[in-house]
């Protein structure tokens, strides 16, 4: 026990040999996980900047060989930007709608005084384990005349049961005294939600923004089922590139050059998500803890 400059007492914990050994082992394991996780992405980035001749000779590695940006110019001159724009539009619209409807559903579920929750909550949880089949979903979309429209891509994914449950747990952690004070001041239930609950839900909203945006950004299967070529998102365009590489496996040189184009397209596709993540990272852990743990 020691007294610092501010006059406060601090307790120093003596690190024994076992604890030091734990720190060393933990550091080695974490370093290994980082290397294993980061290496494929660094290899992909390197391959996207490697010259076609070096790829054909099998010289691609974690450091670009014959550095060039011609592949990026080639990809950006093609249809990639059109599909990129589609993805941005779908992600923005889908994420905003998902946040609105998920929060409007999660907040009432967090209030045990609402009698409808006795029926609503089990029904929603049921959909987490048992959903419609592919054929029934397809028939529903076609029957609603949504095929070849943007809603056909957004609506089937608009509400995730798991994310709603996380938001519900977060809203349950909001002190009831705050909500009761709002009601005393004349706010309705919806007013309490808008004026008190939403301003306090920045951590979980930031977390859900990340989850929903990644879900829309990476989704290609809905596009495969419901959209025409002009409406494709970039993820499905990337799928066509990957399939094109597989179709050229008989020609080694063509496969190598196509792999260079594929690497470039994948880097451009994942780049926005990598840029967005650090912005909301400070809310991410807090939102997951508050949404997943209930005192």
Secondary structure as the mmCIF struct_conf table of DSSP 4:
data_model
#
loop_
_struct_conf.conf_type_id
_struct_conf.id
_struct_conf.beg_label_comp_id
_struct_conf.beg_label_asym_id
_struct_conf.beg_label_seq_id
_struct_conf.end_label_comp_id
_struct_conf.end_label_asym_id
_struct_conf.end_label_seq_id
STRN STRN1 UNK A 2 UNK A 3
TURN_TY1_P TURN_TY1_P1 UNK A 5 UNK A 6
BEND BEND1 UNK A 7 UNK A 7
STRN STRN2 UNK A 9 UNK A 10
HELX_LH_PP_P HELX_LH_PP_P1 UNK A 12 UNK A 14
HELX_RH_AL_P HELX_RH_AL_P1 UNK A 17 UNK A 49
BEND BEND2 UNK A 50 UNK A 50
HELX_RH_AL_P HELX_RH_AL_P2 UNK A 52 UNK A 56
TURN_TY1_P TURN_TY1_P2 UNK A 57 UNK A 58
BEND BEND3 UNK A 62 UNK A 63
BEND BEND4 UNK A 65 UNK A 66
HELX_RH_AL_P HELX_RH_AL_P3 UNK A 70 UNK A 77
TURN_TY1_P TURN_TY1_P3 UNK A 78 UNK A 79
HELX_RH_AL_P HELX_RH_AL_P4 UNK A 80 UNK A 109
TURN_TY1_P TURN_TY1_P4 UNK A 110 UNK A 110
TURN_TY1_P TURN_TY1_P5 UNK A 112 UNK A 113
TURN_TY1_P TURN_TY1_P6 UNK A 115 UNK A 116
HELX_RH_AL_P HELX_RH_AL_P5 UNK A 117 UNK A 129
HELX_RH_AL_P HELX_RH_AL_P6 UNK A 134 UNK A 143
TURN_TY1_P TURN_TY1_P7 UNK A 144 UNK A 145
TURN_TY1_P TURN_TY1_P8 UNK A 147 UNK A 148
BEND BEND5 UNK A 149 UNK A 149
HELX_RH_AL_P HELX_RH_AL_P7 UNK A 150 UNK A 154
HELX_RH_3T_P HELX_RH_3T_P1 UNK A 155 UNK A 157
BEND BEND6 UNK A 158 UNK A 158
HELX_RH_AL_P HELX_RH_AL_P8 UNK A 161 UNK A 172
TURN_TY1_P TURN_TY1_P9 UNK A 173 UNK A 173
BEND BEND7 UNK A 174 UNK A 174
HELX_RH_AL_P HELX_RH_AL_P9 UNK A 176 UNK A 184
TURN_TY1_P TURN_TY1_P10 UNK A 185 UNK A 186
HELX_RH_AL_P HELX_RH_AL_P10 UNK A 189 UNK A 192
HELX_RH_PI_P HELX_RH_PI_P1 UNK A 193 UNK A 197
HELX_RH_AL_P HELX_RH_AL_P11 UNK A 198 UNK A 200
TURN_TY1_P TURN_TY1_P11 UNK A 201 UNK A 201
HELX_RH_AL_P HELX_RH_AL_P12 UNK A 202 UNK A 218
HELX_RH_AL_P HELX_RH_AL_P13 UNK A 221 UNK A 226
HELX_RH_3T_P HELX_RH_3T_P2 UNK A 229 UNK A 231
HELX_RH_AL_P HELX_RH_AL_P14 UNK A 234 UNK A 247
TURN_TY1_P TURN_TY1_P12 UNK A 248 UNK A 250
HELX_RH_AL_P HELX_RH_AL_P15 UNK A 252 UNK A 292
#
